[in-house]
């Protein structure tokens, strides 16, 4: 067994990192400088990432109303879309009595046929 192993087994552990001697005078200073530099780099990277995340969060908060409107309104016609209709129908409460309701679907200018045949771009091009 090596001398180092015997000393550790006996309960003696070095106070400094291996390879640095306390009597060198600048050994501990080098270790302190290394840890200070490491802490500075990690702190700077964390702060930079935090600023980046905060900026994204601010932009999302600012754009949230536009995202909601864009989700529910067709951009080419400015009318509510199917997603709005589905959300609205899901939010309705059934009446307490046995009232019967009806829903009518109106196919204006056969847009479904145009979209299915020529694609949605052609349907949006119809004015």
N, C-alpha and C positions, 0 to 999 in steps of 0.2 A: 504494500500500500504506500501511496505517496505521502509526503510530509503534509501537504495541504489537506488531504482527506483526513489524516489523523488529527490535525488541529481542529477541523470542523466537527469531527466526531467527539472530540473532547469538550466541545462547547465554545470554541473560539471562532468567531466570525469576523472577517475584516470589515472595517468601518468604511472604507473607500471601495470604489470599483476596482476589480483586478487590473493590474498594469499601471495603476497610478499610486505613487508613493506619497505619503504625507510629508516627507522631508524634501520633496522636490520644490516646494514653495509655490509653484504655479499649477500644480495638478488639480487641486480643488477649485481653483479659479476657472480652469478650463471646463470642469464639469458644471459649475454654476453658470458659466456663459452659455454652454450647450443647452441646459434646461431653460434658461431665460429666452434664448433664441427660439427654441422649440415651442415654448408657451406663447411667444409673440406671434409666430407663424400660425399656430392653431387658432389663437384668438382672432387674428386678422381674417383668416379664412372663414371662421364661424360668423364674425360680424358681417363680412361681405355677403355670405349666404343669407344671413338674416335680413339684410337690407333688400336683397333680391326677392326673397319670399314676401317681405312686407310690400314691395312694389307691385308684385303680382296680385296680392290680396287687394290692394287699393284699386287696381285696374278692374278686377272682377267685381268689386262692390260698385264701381262707377258704371260698368257695362251690364250689370244684372237686369235693370229694367228693359234695356234693349234686347237682351237675350230672351227674356220672357215674351216680349212683344213679337220678336222674330219667330218664336216657337209656335205662336198661336195665330198669326196672321200671314196670309199668302203674300209674298212680296210683289208679285206681278199684278194682282187685282186689288190688294188692300182689304180683302174680305177675310172673315174668320175661316179657318181651315178645318179639316176633319178632326185634328187633335183637339182643337177648342171645343168642337161639338161633343167629342167623347168625354172630355173633362166636365163639360157642362151637364151632360146627361148623367154622369156618375154622381154629380153633386146634388141632383134633384132628390127630394124625399118623396116616397110614394104617398098619395093622399090617404087620409084616415078612412074615408068612405070608399065605396066601390066605384069610383069615377073611372070612366074609360077614356083613354086618350088616343090620338092618332098622330101619325107623322107622315108628312108628304115630302117626297124627294122630287125636285124639279131639275131636269137635265137641260141646262141652258145651252142652246146651239150645239148640242151633241158633243160636248167637250170630251166626254168619256170615250166616245168612238174615235175622235181625233187623237186623243192621248194614247189609246190602245193600239191604234193603227200606225201612227207616225211618230209616236214618242211624246214625252212631256214638253220638250223644247218647242215642238210644232204647236202644241196646244197653248203654250204660253205666248207664242207669237201671234195668235189670233186676237184681233182687236174688234 
